[in-house]
Amino acid sequence: MDDTRPPPPMEPQECRQRAEDQDLSPSERLIYAVLAVAGELHIIRQQLRKSGR
């Protein structure tokens, strides 16, 4: 049995796509959903910092 996995996603959109992947287990999908939200929040914080807020 070959248990090779793709490299971990680096962008929130990639995490979101994996969170919607019906072939993954519910727990893996949940982890990817949380990572997607965390990545999006990080981007928002960076943009707010740059805008001087």
PDBQT receptor file of N, H, CA, C and O in Angstrom, charges set to zero:
ATOM      1  N   MET A   1       0.841  -1.184   0.000  1.00  0.00    +0.000 N 
ATOM      2  CA  MET A   1       0.000   0.000   0.000  1.00  0.00    +0.000 C 
ATOM      3  C   MET A   1       0.885   1.246   0.000  1.00  0.00    +0.000 C 
ATOM      4  O   MET A   1       1.716   1.427   0.890  1.00  0.00    +0.000 OA
ATOM      5  N   ASP A   2       0.703   2.076  -0.978  1.00  0.00    +0.000 N 
ATOM      6  H   ASP A   2       0.027   1.929  -1.700  1.00  0.00    +0.000 HD
ATOM      7  CA  ASP A   2       1.508   3.288  -1.127  1.00  0.00    +0.000 C 
ATOM      8  C   ASP A   2       0.763   4.458  -0.504  1.00  0.00    +0.000 C 
ATOM      9  O   ASP A   2      -0.280   4.874  -1.008  1.00  0.00    +0.000 OA
ATOM     10  N   ASP A   3       1.294   4.989   0.591  1.00  0.00    +0.000 N 
ATOM     11  H   ASP A   3       2.142   4.651   1.001  1.00  0.00    +0.000 HD
ATOM     12  CA  ASP A   3       0.629   6.080   1.308  1.00  0.00    +0.000 C 
ATOM     13  C   ASP A   3       1.339   7.402   1.053  1.00  0.00    +0.000 C 
ATOM     14  O   ASP A   3       1.617   8.152   1.989  1.00  0.00    +0.000 OA
ATOM     15  N   THR A   4       1.632   7.688  -0.213  1.00  0.00    +0.000 N 
ATOM     16  H   THR A   4       1.406   7.078  -0.973  1.00  0.00    +0.000 HD
ATOM     17  CA  THR A   4       2.260   8.963  -0.534  1.00  0.00    +0.000 C 
ATOM     18  C   THR A   4       1.197  10.035  -0.607  1.00  0.00    +0.000 C 
ATOM     19  O   THR A   4       0.123   9.831  -1.172  1.00  0.00    +0.000 OA
ATOM     20  N   ARG A   5       1.504  11.161  -0.037  1.00  0.00    +0.000 N 
ATOM     21  H   ARG A   5       2.377  11.327   0.423  1.00  0.00    +0.000 HD
ATOM     22  CA  ARG A   5       0.570  12.286  -0.004  1.00  0.00    +0.000 C 
ATOM     23  C   ARG A   5       1.143  13.438  -0.806  1.00  0.00    +0.000 C 
ATOM     24  O   ARG A   5       2.360  13.572  -0.934  1.00  0.00    +0.000 OA
ATOM     25  N   PRO A   6       0.268  14.263  -1.341  1.00  0.00    +0.000 N 
ATOM     26  CA  PRO A   6       0.778  15.444  -2.049  1.00  0.00    +0.000 C 
ATOM     27  C   PRO A   6       1.415  16.398  -1.046  1.00  0.00    +0.000 C 
ATOM     28  O   PRO A   6       1.150  16.307   0.153  1.00  0.00    +0.000 OA
ATOM     29  N   PRO A   7       2.245  17.303  -1.526  1.00  0.00    +0.000 N 
ATOM     30  CA  PRO A   7       2.845  18.276  -0.603  1.00  0.00    +0.000 C 
ATOM     31  C   PRO A   7       1.754  19.105   0.067  1.00  0.00    +0.000 C 
ATOM     32  O   PRO A   7       0.677  19.297  -0.498  1.00  0.00    +0.000 OA
ATOM     33  N   PRO A   8       2.035  19.592   1.268  1.00  0.00    +0.000 N 
ATOM     34  CA  PRO A   8       1.018  20.387   1.972  1.00  0.00    +0.000 C 
ATOM     35  C   PRO A   8       0.699  21.669   1.204  1.00  0.00    +0.000 C 
ATOM     36  O   PRO A   8       1.579  22.242   0.561  1.00  0.00    +0.000 OA
ATOM     37  N   PRO A   9      -0.543  22.115   1.266  1.00  0.00    +0.000 N 
ATOM     38  CA  PRO A   9      -0.913  23.346   0.561  1.00  0.00    +0.000 C 
ATOM     39  C   PRO A   9      -0.236  24.551   1.198  1.00  0.00    +0.000 C 
ATOM     40  O   PRO A   9       0.015  24.576   2.402  1.00  0.00    +0.000 OA
ATOM     41  N   MET A  10       0.052  25.539   0.375  1.00  0.00    +0.000 N 
ATOM     42  H   MET A  10      -0.153  25.518  -0.604  1.00  0.00    +0.000 HD
ATOM     43  CA  MET A  10       0.731  26.726   0.872  1.00  0.00    +0.000 C 
ATOM     44  C   MET A  10      -0.164  27.958   0.857  1.00  0.00    +0.000 C 
ATOM     45  O   MET A  10       0.136  28.945   1.529  1.00  0.00    +0.000 OA
ATOM     46  N   GLU A  11      -1.242  27.915   0.112  1.00  0.00    +0.000 N 
ATOM     47  H   GLU A  11      -1.486  27.113  -0.434  1.00  0.00    +0.000 HD
ATOM     48  CA  GLU A  11      -2.139  29.061  -0.019  1.00  0.00    +0.000 C 
ATOM     49  C   GLU A  11      -3.517  28.713   0.543  1.00  0.00    +0.000 C 
ATOM     50  O   GLU A  11      -3.929  27.555   0.490  1.00  0.00    +0.000 OA
ATOM     51  N   PRO A  12      -4.233  29.707   1.082  1.00  0.00    +0.000 N 
ATOM     52  CA  PRO A  12      -5.573  29.444   1.611  1.00  0.00    +0.000 C 
ATOM     53  C   PRO A  12      -6.505  28.791   0.591  1.00  0.00    +0.000 C 
ATOM     54  O   PRO A  12      -7.327  27.947   0.947  1.00  0.00    +0.000 OA
ATOM     55  N   GLN A  13      -6.376  29.181  -0.669  1.00  0.00    +0.000 N 
ATOM     56  H   GLN A  13      -5.708  29.867  -0.959  1.00  0.00    +0.000 HD
ATOM     57  CA  GLN A  13      -7.240  28.604  -1.697  1.00  0.00    +0.000 C 
ATOM     58  C   GLN A  13      -6.987  27.106  -1.857  1.00  0.00    +0.000 C 
ATOM     59  O   GLN A  13      -7.925  26.337  -2.065  1.00  0.00    +0.000 OA
ATOM     60  N   GLU A  14      -5.723  26.690  -1.760  1.00  0.00    +0.000 N 
ATOM     61  H   GLU A  14      -4.961  27.315  -1.591  1.00  0.00    +0.000 HD
ATOM     62  CA  GLU A  14      -5.398  25.267  -1.842  1.00  0.00    +0.000 C 
ATOM     63  C   GLU A  14      -6.005  24.521  -0.654  1.00  0.00    +0.000 C 
ATOM     64  O   GLU A  14      -6.532  23.420  -0.812  1.00  0.00    +0.000 OA
ATOM     65  N   CYS A  15      -5.930  25.116   0.522  1.00  0.00    +0.000 N 
ATOM     66  H   CYS A  15      -5.501  26.010   0.651  1.00  0.00    +0.000 HD
ATOM     67  CA  CYS A  15      -6.522  24.496   1.712  1.00  0.00    +0.000 C 
ATOM     68  C   CYS A  15      -8.031  24.374   1.542  1.00  0.00    +0.000 C 
ATOM     69  O   CYS A  15      -8.623  23.355   1.899  1.00  0.00    +0.000 OA
ATOM     70  N   ARG A  16      -8.637  25.396   1.006  1.00  0.00    +0.000 N 
ATOM     71  H   ARG A  16      -8.156  26.224   0.715  1.00  0.00    +0.000 HD
ATOM     72  CA  ARG A  16     -10.089  25.382   0.788  1.00  0.00    +0.000 C 
ATOM     73  C   ARG A  16     -10.470  24.265  -0.179  1.00  0.00    +0.000 C 
ATOM     74  O   ARG A  16     -11.455  23.559   0.037  1.00  0.00    +0.000 OA
ATOM     75  N   GLN A  17      -9.689  24.109  -1.241  1.00  0.00    +0.000 N 
ATOM     76  H   GLN A  17      -8.889  24.682  -1.416  1.00  0.00    +0.000 HD
ATOM     77  CA  GLN A  17      -9.975  23.049  -2.212  1.00  0.00    +0.000 C 
ATOM     78  C   GLN A  17      -9.875  21.671  -1.562  1.00  0.00    +0.000 C 
ATOM     79  O   GLN A  17     -10.702  20.797  -1.824  1.00  0.00    +0.000 OA
ATOM     80  N   ARG A  18      -8.869  21.480  -0.720  1.00  0.00    +0.000 N 
ATOM     81  H   ARG A  18      -8.198  22.190  -0.508  1.00  0.00    +0.000 HD
ATOM     82  CA  ARG A  18      -8.740  20.184  -0.039  1.00  0.00    +0.000 C 
ATOM     83  C   ARG A  18      -9.855  19.987   0.984  1.00  0.00    +0.000 C 
ATOM     84  O   ARG A  18     -10.303  18.862   1.205  1.00  0.00    +0.000 OA
ATOM     85  N   ALA A  19     -10.299  21.065   1.602  1.00  0.00    +0.000 N 
ATOM     86  H   ALA A  19      -9.935  21.979   1.423  1.00  0.00    +0.000 HD
ATOM     87  CA  ALA A  19     -11.398  20.955   2.570  1.00  0.00    +0.000 C 
ATOM     88  C   ALA A  19     -12.682  20.504   1.882  1.00  0.00    +0.000 C 
ATOM     89  O   ALA A  19     -13.554  19.914   2.521  1.00  0.00    +0.000 OA
ATOM     90  N   GLU A  20     -12.802  20.774   0.598  1.00  0.00    +0.000 N 
ATOM     91  H   GLU A  20     -12.094  21.252   0.079  1.00  0.00    +0.000 HD
ATOM     92  CA  GLU A  20     -13.991  20.382  -0.154  1.00  0.00    +0.000 C 
ATOM     93  C   GLU A  20     -13.831  19.037  -0.850  1.00  0.00    +0.000 C 
ATOM     94  O   GLU A  20     -14.753  18.577  -1.524  1.00  0.00    +0.000 OA
ATOM     95  N   ASP A  21     -12.674  18.402  -0.697  1.00  0.00    +0.000 N 
ATOM     96  H   ASP A  21     -11.925  18.775  -0.150  1.00  0.00    +0.000 HD
ATOM     97  CA  ASP A  21     -12.381  17.133  -1.359  1.00  0.00    +0.000 C 
ATOM     98  C   ASP A  21     -13.104  15.986  -0.643  1.00  0.00    +0.000 C 
ATOM     99  O   ASP A  21     -12.781  15.647   0.495  1.00  0.00    +0.000 OA
ATOM    100  N   GLN A  22     -14.070  15.406  -1.320  1.00  0.00    +0.000 N 
ATOM    101  H   GLN A  22     -14.332  15.681  -2.245  1.00  0.00    +0.000 HD
ATOM    102  CA  GLN A  22     -14.883  14.338  -0.727  1.00  0.00    +0.000 C 
ATOM    103  C   GLN A  22     -14.096  13.045  -0.507  1.00  0.00    +0.000 C 
ATOM    104  O   GLN A  22     -14.558  12.164   0.218  1.00  0.00    +0.000 OA
ATOM    105  N   ASP A  23     -12.918  12.919  -1.118  1.00  0.00    +0.000 N 
ATOM    106  H   ASP A  23     -12.543  13.635  -1.706  1.00  0.00    +0.000 HD
ATOM    107  CA  ASP A  23     -12.110  11.709  -0.950  1.00  0.00    +0.000 C 
ATOM    108  C   ASP A  23     -11.356  11.692   0.376  1.00  0.00    +0.000 C 
ATOM    109  O   ASP A  23     -10.896  10.636   0.811  1.00  0.00    +0.000 OA
ATOM    110  N   LEU A  24     -11.225  12.845   1.019  1.00  0.00    +0.000 N 
ATOM    111  H   LEU A  24     -11.599  13.703   0.665  1.00  0.00    +0.000 HD
ATOM    112  CA  LEU A  24     -10.523  12.920   2.310  1.00  0.00    +0.000 C 
ATOM    113  C   LEU A  24     -11.480  12.605   3.447  1.00  0.00    +0.000 C 
ATOM    114  O   LEU A  24     -12.697  12.719   3.303  1.00  0.00    +0.000 OA
ATOM    115  N   SER A  25     -10.917  12.210   4.572  1.00  0.00    +0.000 N 
ATOM    116  H   SER A  25      -9.928  12.117   4.689  1.00  0.00    +0.000 HD
ATOM    117  CA  SER A  25     -11.738  11.923   5.745  1.00  0.00    +0.000 C 
ATOM    118  C   SER A  25     -12.300  13.232   6.304  1.00  0.00    +0.000 C 
ATOM    119  O   SER A  25     -11.735  14.299   6.064  1.00  0.00    +0.000 OA
ATOM    120  N   PRO A  26     -13.396  13.158   7.040  1.00  0.00    +0.000 N 
ATOM    121  CA  PRO A  26     -13.966  14.383   7.626  1.00  0.00    +0.000 C 
ATOM    122  C   PRO A  26     -12.976  15.134   8.514  1.00  0.00    +0.000 C 
ATOM    123  O   PRO A  26     -12.976  16.365   8.531  1.00  0.00    +0.000 OA
ATOM    124  N   SER A  27     -12.138  14.416   9.247  1.00  0.00    +0.000 N 
ATOM    125  H   SER A  27     -12.137  13.416   9.234  1.00  0.00    +0.000 HD
ATOM    126  CA  SER A  27     -11.183  15.111  10.124  1.00  0.00    +0.000 C 
ATOM    127  C   SER A  27     -10.121  15.845   9.307  1.00  0.00    +0.000 C 
ATOM    128  O   SER A  27      -9.727  16.954   9.667  1.00  0.00    +0.000 OA
ATOM    129  N   GLU A  28      -9.650  15.237   8.202  1.00  0.00    +0.000 N 
ATOM    130  H   GLU A  28      -9.970  14.336   7.909  1.00  0.00    +0.000 HD
ATOM    131  CA  GLU A  28      -8.689  15.926   7.346  1.00  0.00    +0.000 C 
ATOM    132  C   GLU A  28      -9.328  17.147   6.691  1.00  0.00    +0.000 C 
ATOM    133  O   GLU A  28      -8.696  18.197   6.578  1.00  0.00    +0.000 OA
ATOM    134  N   ARG A  29     -10.563  17.009   6.267  1.00  0.00    +0.000 N 
ATOM    135  H   ARG A  29     -11.076  16.155   6.359  1.00  0.00    +0.000 HD
ATOM    136  CA  ARG A  29     -11.269  18.133   5.648  1.00  0.00    +0.000 C 
ATOM    137  C   ARG A  29     -11.423  19.282   6.638  1.00  0.00    +0.000 C 
ATOM    138  O   ARG A  29     -11.276  20.446   6.265  1.00  0.00    +0.000 OA
ATOM    139  N   LEU A  30     -11.715  18.966   7.887  1.00  0.00    +0.000 N 
ATOM    140  H   LEU A  30     -11.834  18.020   8.190  1.00  0.00    +0.000 HD
ATOM    141  CA  LEU A  30     -11.854  19.993   8.918  1.00  0.00    +0.000 C 
ATOM    142  C   LEU A  30     -10.532  20.714   9.148  1.00  0.00    +0.000 C 
ATOM    143  O   LEU A  30     -10.504  21.937   9.283  1.00  0.00    +0.000 OA
ATOM    144  N   ILE A  31      -9.455  19.970   9.193  1.00  0.00    +0.000 N 
ATOM    145  H   ILE A  31      -9.478  18.977   9.083  1.00  0.00    +0.000 HD
ATOM    146  CA  ILE A  31      -8.130  20.577   9.391  1.00  0.00    +0.000 C 
ATOM    147  C   ILE A  31      -7.822  21.547   8.259  1.00  0.00    +0.000 C 
ATOM    148  O   ILE A  31      -7.356  22.660   8.499  1.00  0.00    +0.000 OA
ATOM    149  N   TYR A  32      -8.084  21.122   7.018  1.00  0.00    +0.000 N 
ATOM    150  H   TYR A  32      -8.462  20.217   6.823  1.00  0.00    +0.000 HD
ATOM    151  CA  TYR A  32      -7.824  22.001   5.886  1.00  0.00    +0.000 C 
ATOM    152  C   TYR A  32      -8.729  23.227   5.902  1.00  0.00    +0.000 C 
ATOM    153  O   TYR A  32      -8.305  24.311   5.500  1.00  0.00    +0.000 OA
ATOM    154  N   ALA A  33      -9.954  23.072   6.355  1.00  0.00    +0.000 N 
ATOM    155  H   ALA A  33     -10.298  22.192   6.681  1.00  0.00    +0.000 HD
ATOM    156  CA  ALA A  33     -10.859  24.226   6.447  1.00  0.00    +0.000 C 
ATOM    157  C   ALA A  33     -10.326  25.240   7.463  1.00  0.00    +0.000 C 
ATOM    158  O   ALA A  33     -10.355  26.445   7.212  1.00  0.00    +0.000 OA
ATOM    159  N   VAL A  34      -9.847  24.760   8.593  1.00  0.00    +0.000 N 
ATOM    160  H   VAL A  34      -9.824  23.781   8.797  1.00  0.00    +0.000 HD
ATOM    161  CA  VAL A  34      -9.288  25.649   9.620  1.00  0.00    +0.000 C 
ATOM    162  C   VAL A  34      -8.035  26.341   9.087  1.00  0.00    +0.000 C 
ATOM    163  O   VAL A  34      -7.842  27.536   9.311  1.00  0.00    +0.000 OA
ATOM    164  N   LEU A  35      -7.184  25.591   8.381  1.00  0.00    +0.000 N 
ATOM    165  H   LEU A  35      -7.342  24.620   8.199  1.00  0.00    +0.000 HD
ATOM    166  CA  LEU A  35      -5.984  26.198   7.798  1.00  0.00    +0.000 C 
ATOM    167  C   LEU A  35      -6.336  27.263   6.760  1.00  0.00    +0.000 C 
ATOM    168  O   LEU A  35      -5.657  28.286   6.663  1.00  0.00    +0.000 OA
ATOM    169  N   ALA A  36      -7.386  27.025   5.993  1.00  0.00    +0.000 N 
ATOM    170  H   ALA A  36      -7.937  26.195   6.072  1.00  0.00    +0.000 HD
ATOM    171  CA  ALA A  36      -7.809  28.013   4.993  1.00  0.00    +0.000 C 
ATOM    172  C   ALA A  36      -8.242  29.301   5.677  1.00  0.00    +0.000 C 
ATOM    173  O   ALA A  36      -7.857  30.390   5.251  1.00  0.00    +0.000 OA
ATOM    174  N   VAL A  37      -9.026  29.188   6.720  1.00  0.00    +0.000 N 
ATOM    175  H   VAL A  37      -9.339  28.303   7.066  1.00  0.00    +0.000 HD
ATOM    176  CA  VAL A  37      -9.490  30.381   7.441  1.00  0.00    +0.000 C 
ATOM    177  C   VAL A  37      -8.311  31.105   8.089  1.00  0.00    +0.000 C 
ATOM    178  O   VAL A  37      -8.230  32.332   8.041  1.00  0.00    +0.000 OA
ATOM    179  N   ALA A  38      -7.402  30.349   8.691  1.00  0.00    +0.000 N 
ATOM    180  H   ALA A  38      -7.468  29.352   8.730  1.00  0.00    +0.000 HD
ATOM    181  CA  ALA A  38      -6.234  30.972   9.316  1.00  0.00    +0.000 C 
ATOM    182  C   ALA A  38      -5.390  31.705   8.281  1.00  0.00    +0.000 C 
ATOM    183  O   ALA A  38      -4.908  32.807   8.541  1.00  0.00    +0.000 OA
ATOM    184  N   GLY A  39      -5.211  31.103   7.116  1.00  0.00    +0.000 N 
ATOM    185  H   GLY A  39      -5.604  30.208   6.905  1.00  0.00    +0.000 HD
ATOM    186  CA  GLY A  39      -4.441  31.751   6.056  1.00  0.00    +0.000 C 
ATOM    187  C   GLY A  39      -5.104  33.019   5.558  1.00  0.00    +0.000 C 
ATOM    188  O   GLY A  39      -4.435  34.019   5.300  1.00  0.00    +0.000 OA
ATOM    189  N   GLU A  40      -6.417  32.977   5.423  1.00  0.00    +0.000 N 
ATOM    190  H   GLU A  40      -6.961  32.165   5.633  1.00  0.00    +0.000 HD
ATOM    191  CA  GLU A  40      -7.143  34.165   4.970  1.00  0.00    +0.000 C 
ATOM    192  C   GLU A  40      -7.065  35.279   6.011  1.00  0.00    +0.000 C 
ATOM    193  O   GLU A  40      -6.909  36.447   5.654  1.00  0.00    +0.000 OA
ATOM    194  N   LEU A  41      -7.172  34.934   7.280  1.00  0.00    +0.000 N 
ATOM    195  H   LEU A  41      -7.299  33.986   7.569  1.00  0.00    +0.000 HD
ATOM    196  CA  LEU A  41      -7.045  35.946   8.337  1.00  0.00    +0.000 C 
ATOM    197  C   LEU A  41      -5.657  36.564   8.350  1.00  0.00    +0.000 C 
ATOM    198  O   LEU A  41      -5.509  37.763   8.585  1.00  0.00    +0.000 OA
ATOM    199  N   HIS A  42      -4.651  35.758   8.101  1.00  0.00    +0.000 N 
ATOM    200  H   HIS A  42      -4.770  34.784   7.910  1.00  0.00    +0.000 HD
ATOM    201  CA  HIS A  42      -3.288  36.271   8.048  1.00  0.00    +0.000 C 
ATOM    202  C   HIS A  42      -3.143  37.312   6.934  1.00  0.00    +0.000 C 
ATOM    203  O   HIS A  42      -2.524  38.358   7.129  1.00  0.00    +0.000 OA
ATOM    204  N   ILE A  43      -3.715  37.017   5.778  1.00  0.00    +0.000 N 
ATOM    205  H   ILE A  43      -4.218  36.167   5.620  1.00  0.00    +0.000 HD
ATOM    206  CA  ILE A  43      -3.663  37.952   4.648  1.00  0.00    +0.000 C 
ATOM    207  C   ILE A  43      -4.398  39.250   4.998  1.00  0.00    +0.000 C 
ATOM    208  O   ILE A  43      -3.915  40.341   4.695  1.00  0.00    +0.000 OA
ATOM    209  N   ILE A  44      -5.552  39.130   5.628  1.00  0.00    +0.000 N 
ATOM    210  H   ILE A  44      -5.944  38.244   5.874  1.00  0.00    +0.000 HD
ATOM    211  CA  ILE A  44      -6.320  40.324   6.024  1.00  0.00    +0.000 C 
ATOM    212  C   ILE A  44      -5.522  41.169   7.001  1.00  0.00    +0.000 C 
ATOM    213  O   ILE A  44      -5.479  42.392   6.873  1.00  0.00    +0.000 OA
ATOM    214  N   ARG A  45      -4.889  40.525   7.981  1.00  0.00    +0.000 N 
ATOM    215  H   ARG A  45      -4.924  39.531   8.085  1.00  0.00    +0.000 HD
ATOM    216  CA  ARG A  45      -4.080  41.274   8.957  1.00  0.00    +0.000 C 
ATOM    217  C   ARG A  45      -2.933  42.001   8.284  1.00  0.00    +0.000 C 
ATOM    218  O   ARG A  45      -2.639  43.149   8.616  1.00  0.00    +0.000 OA
ATOM    219  N   GLN A  46      -2.278  41.330   7.328  1.00  0.00    +0.000 N 
ATOM    220  H   GLN A  46      -2.518  40.397   7.058  1.00  0.00    +0.000 HD
ATOM    221  CA  GLN A  46      -1.182  41.985   6.606  1.00  0.00    +0.000 C 
ATOM    222  C   GLN A  46      -1.692  43.211   5.846  1.00  0.00    +0.000 C 
ATOM    223  O   GLN A  46      -1.050  44.262   5.857  1.00  0.00    +0.000 OA
ATOM    224  N   GLN A  47      -2.817  43.079   5.202  1.00  0.00    +0.000 N 
ATOM    225  H   GLN A  47      -3.338  42.226   5.193  1.00  0.00    +0.000 HD
ATOM    226  CA  GLN A  47      -3.369  44.203   4.429  1.00  0.00    +0.000 C 
ATOM    227  C   GLN A  47      -3.765  45.350   5.355  1.00  0.00    +0.000 C 
ATOM    228  O   GLN A  47      -3.557  46.516   5.019  1.00  0.00    +0.000 OA
ATOM    229  N   LEU A  48      -4.323  45.032   6.497  1.00  0.00    +0.000 N 
ATOM    230  H   LEU A  48      -4.492  44.085   6.769  1.00  0.00    +0.000 HD
ATOM    231  CA  LEU A  48      -4.686  46.085   7.450  1.00  0.00    +0.000 C 
ATOM    232  C   LEU A  48      -3.444  46.801   7.977  1.00  0.00    +0.000 C 
ATOM    233  O   LEU A  48      -3.448  48.022   8.133  1.00  0.00    +0.000 OA
ATOM    234  N   ARG A  49      -2.392  46.048   8.247  1.00  0.00    +0.000 N 
ATOM    235  H   ARG A  49      -2.389  45.056   8.120  1.00  0.00    +0.000 HD
ATOM    236  CA  ARG A  49      -1.149  46.658   8.717  1.00  0.00    +0.000 C 
ATOM    237  C   ARG A  49      -0.579  47.596   7.670  1.00  0.00    +0.000 C 
ATOM    238  O   ARG A  49      -0.101  48.681   7.999  1.00  0.00    +0.000 OA
ATOM    239  N   LYS A  50      -0.626  47.182   6.406  1.00  0.00    +0.000 N 
ATOM    240  H   LYS A  50      -1.015  46.300   6.139  1.00  0.00    +0.000 HD
ATOM    241  CA  LYS A  50      -0.084  48.023   5.330  1.00  0.00    +0.000 C 
ATOM    242  C   LYS A  50      -0.912  49.282   5.128  1.00  0.00    +0.000 C 
ATOM    243  O   LYS A  50      -0.378  50.321   4.739  1.00  0.00    +0.000 OA
ATOM    244  N   SER A  51      -2.216  49.199   5.389  1.00  0.00    +0.000 N 
ATOM    245  H   SER A  51      -2.650  48.355   5.705  1.00  0.00    +0.000 HD
ATOM    246  CA  SER A  51      -3.067  50.373   5.186  1.00  0.00    +0.000 C 
ATOM    247  C   SER A  51      -2.999  51.350   6.364  1.00  0.00    +0.000 C 
ATOM    248  O   SER A  51      -3.596  52.425   6.312  1.00  0.00    +0.000 OA
ATOM    249  N   GLY A  52      -2.275  50.980   7.425  1.00  0.00    +0.000 N 
ATOM    250  H   GLY A  52      -1.790  50.106   7.467  1.00  0.00    +0.000 HD
ATOM    251  CA  GLY A  52      -2.064  51.883   8.540  1.00  0.00    +0.000 C 
ATOM    252  C   GLY A  52      -3.125  51.845   9.607  1.00  0.00    +0.000 C 
ATOM    253  O   GLY A  52      -3.207  52.770  10.416  1.00  0.00    +0.000 OA
ATOM    254  N   ARG A  53      -3.923  50.837   9.641  1.00  0.00    +0.000 N 
ATOM    255  H   ARG A  53      -3.856  50.086   8.984  1.00  0.00    +0.000 HD
ATOM    256  CA  ARG A  53      -4.975  50.739  10.669  1.00  0.00    +0.000 C 
ATOM    257  C   ARG A  53      -4.450  50.152  11.933  1.00  0.00    +0.000 C 
ATOM    258  O   ARG A  53      -5.197  49.998  12.899  1.00  0.00    +0.000 OA
TER     259      ARG A  53
